[in-house]
Amino acid sequence: MLKYIGKRLIMLIPVILVTSFLIFWAMSLTGGDPALMLAGDNAKPEQIEQIREDLGLNDPFIVRYGNYMKGMLTGDMGKSYVTKRDVFKTFMERLPNTLLLGGAAVLIAVVVSLPLGIYTAIHQNTWKDTAGMIFALFGTSMPNFWLGLQLILLFALKLRWLPASGFNTPVQYILPSLTLGIAAAASLMRTTRSAILEVMRQDYIKTARAKGQSEGIIIFRHMLKNALIP
């Protein structure tokens, strides 16, 4: 298992490099001049050119990308053109809330998706399976911003059960966690269902049933264990 995880982590390196290169390239093609934005509308051309030189905007694309990656590896993300604050410090200030919100969303996704994926697979081609797939379709097709607004309207404004915003108490994390978790749960549920259906057709499952093992043991000891690998 550790060897498998290590290989996956190593494979992330070229993916990150290619992704960062494509994003940096795409951003270089967009319009707008950061030097002009920083200097202001009344700045002289010499001032704008000096800012552009100080920021390295006159360097070739590959040099700018190399400087960007060098800064990323050393923790130097530069300063924001808008707030003038250090990007790394701003990132670290918001990281705890991001991790907490993302962790809560992942927990909701796992708790919801695994039981539903198993349940719909076992009851394939029944109304229970259809209901589960409708939930999966709803979760994957609804934009997060729209779903978040509907949850706020229902639980915060109409029912007044939950606060609409804030990060000071655990209760305030429920609505944003649900917004992110439902979409992830829908996608993970479909994956779990497909994996369970594939495992159900294997010969060792038929052998386990022939030996008289209970359905619960078959599901959690044989099906789920092998279905989680993908």
JOJO-V830840 format. One record per residue. N is the residue number from 1. RES is the residue in one small letter. D_CENTER is the distance of its C-alpha to the mean C-alpha in whole Angstrom. Layout:
[[N RES D_CENTER] [N RES D_CENTER]]
This chain:
[[1 m 23] [2 l 23] [3 k 24] [4 y 22] [5 i 19] [6 g 21] [7 k 21] [8 r 17] [9 l 17] [10 i 20] [11 m 18] [12 l 15] [13 i 18] [14 p 19] [15 v 16] [16 i 15] [17 l 18] [18 v 18] [19 t 15] [20 s 17] [21 f 20] [22 l 19] [23 i 17] [24 f 20] [25 w 23] [26 a 21] [27 m 21] [28 s 25] [29 l 26] [30 t 25] [31 g 28] [32 g 29] [33 d 30] [34 p 29] [35 a 33] [36 l 34] [37 m 32] [38 l 32] [39 a 36] [40 g 36] [41 d 38] [42 n 42] [43 a 41] [44 k 44] [45 p 43] [46 e 44] [47 q 41] [48 i 38] [49 e 39] [50 q 39] [51 i 36] [52 r 35] [53 e 36] [54 d 35] [55 l 31] [56 g 32] [57 l 31] [58 n 35] [59 d 34] [60 p 33] [61 f 29] [62 i 29] [63 v 30] [64 r 28] [65 y 25] [66 g 27] [67 n 27] [68 y 24] [69 m 23] [70 k 26] [71 g 24] [72 m 21] [73 l 22] [74 t 25] [75 g 23] [76 d 24] [77 m 22] [78 g 25] [79 k 25] [80 s 24] [81 y 26] [82 v 26] [83 t 26] [84 k 28] [85 r 26] [86 d 25] [87 v 21] [88 f 20] [89 k 22] [90 t 20] [91 f 17] [92 m 18] [93 e 19] [94 r 16] [95 l 14] [96 p 16] [97 n 15] [98 t 11] [99 l 11] [100 l 13] [101 l 11] [102 g 8] [103 g 10] [104 a 12] [105 a 9] [106 v 9] [107 l 13] [108 i 13] [109 a 11] [110 v 14] [111 v 17] [112 v 17] [113 s 16] [114 l 18] [115 p 21] [116 l 21] [117 g 20] [118 i 23] [119 y 25] [120 t 25] [121 a 25] [122 i 28] [123 h 30] [124 q 29] [125 n 31] [126 t 32] [127 w 31] [128 k 28] [129 d 26] [130 t 27] [131 a 25] [132 g 22] [133 m 22] [134 i 22] [135 f 19] [136 a 17] [137 l 18] [138 f 18] [139 g 14] [140 t 13] [141 s 16] [142 m 15] [143 p 14] [144 n 12] [145 f 14] [146 w 17] [147 l 16] [148 g 16] [149 l 19] [150 q 21] [151 l 20] [152 i 21] [153 l 24] [154 l 25] [155 f 24] [156 a 25] [157 l 28] [158 k 29] [159 l 29] [160 r 29] [161 w 27] [162 l 24] [163 p 24] [164 a 22] [165 s 21] [166 g 21] [167 f 20] [168 n 23] [169 t 23] [170 p 21] [171 v 22] [172 q 20] [173 y 17] [174 i 17] [175 l 17] [176 p 13] [177 s 12] [178 l 13] [179 t 12] [180 l 8] [181 g 10] [182 i 12] [183 a 10] [184 a 8] [185 a 12] [186 a 13] [187 s 12] [188 l 12] [189 m 16] [190 r 17] [191 t 16] [192 t 18] [193 r 21] [194 s 21] [195 a 21] [196 i 24] [197 l 26] [198 e 26] [199 v 27] [200 m 30] [201 r 32] [202 q 32] [203 d 36] [204 y 35] [205 i 34] [206 k 37] [207 t 39] [208 a 37] [209 r 38] [210 a 42] [211 k 42] [212 g 42] [213 q 39] [214 s 37] [215 e 34] [216 g 32] [217 i 33] [218 i 32] [219 i 29] [220 f 27] [221 r 29] [222 h 29] [223 m 27] [224 l 24] [225 k 24] [226 n 25] [227 a 22] [228 l 19] [229 i 20] [230 p 18]]
